[in-house]
Amino acid sequence: MELTQLIKERRSIQIFEEREVSLDLVKELLDTAVWVPNHRMTQPWRFIIVHGEARKRIAELKGKPGDASFNVNYYNKMMGVPMFIAVVIQENPVLGIREEDYSSASCIIQNLSLLAWEQGLGMIWKSYGHMHEAAYRNALGIQPGERVVGSLHVGYASQVPNAQPRIPATDRITVIDQA
Ligand SMILES: Cc1cc2nc3c(=O)[nH]c(=O)nc-3n(C[C@H](O)[C@H](O)[C@H](O)COP(=O)(O)O)c2cc1C
């Protein structure tokens, strides 16, 4: 697919088919996705992939079946996601570097979503609040000093939403051409 078309046609996918996602394919896509610009080449990221039965680690964060606190809607929603990828970066003590690192990690996520879309695979970048909480962090083995940039939900789309209109960049361009 042509790059322009790929960028415009990629959509964030919320609802997936039950079909499994190949771990090897995702590893291969990530290996390409990490070719981002990265000031100082800190490369502070890692990727925690959760699939199969391990999805219960996330689905059971709001109670297990049988618990009084069990949230069946949350459980079913999360078990309906074929694969999760937590994108995690080591937080640099220097604010400027932390921001650069976060920016580079964001580029990886966009690269991955385009590469996945090219393969017919959907994805959404989720930033739900509980990905910063201890229960989620413990369930995925996230270490002190690591920051979760996003929880990616990955799978084959069962529904592709309509595109939401974008403000043309031309409406937002200031050209300075006078000395
Ligand atoms: C940093 C970031 C965080 C996001 N977090 C969420 C989220 O928590 N829940 C959600 O439904 N979508 C989330 N999204 C996806 C956006 O809602 C989505 O990109 C937007 O609606 C435009 O749709 P499109 O990606 O299909 O063009 C997030 C996107 C970004 C870049």
The ligand as a Gaussian input file, in Angstrom:
#p B3LYP/6-31G(d) Opt

LIG

0 1
 C       -1.601000       9.021000      23.237000
 C       -2.873000       8.377000      22.788000
 C       -3.700000       7.799000      23.715000
 C       -4.907000       7.207000      23.328000
 N       -5.698000       6.624000      24.283000
 C       -6.890000       6.108000      23.937000
 C       -7.717000       5.501000      24.927000
 O       -7.357000       5.395000      26.095000
 N       -8.910000       5.015000      24.537000
 C       -9.335000       5.084000      23.221000
 O      -10.430000       4.623000      22.936000
 N       -8.537000       5.614000      22.256000
 C       -7.341000       6.121000      22.580000
 N       -6.510000       6.647000      21.611000
 C       -6.909000       6.551000      20.184000
 C       -7.635000       7.787000      19.708000
 O       -8.905000       7.851000      20.325000
 C       -7.787000       7.711000      18.175000
 O       -6.508000       7.767000      17.592000
 C       -8.627000       8.864000      17.628000
 O       -9.960000       8.693000      18.007000
 C       -8.563000       8.988000      16.116000
 O       -8.976000       7.794000      15.507000
 P       -8.050000       7.053000      14.424000
 O       -6.792000       6.650000      15.122000
 O       -8.878000       5.877000      13.967000
 O       -7.805000       8.015000      13.294000
 C       -5.304000       7.221000      21.961000
 C       -4.441000       7.808000      21.020000
 C       -3.243000       8.371000      21.416000
 C       -2.327000       8.976000      20.375000

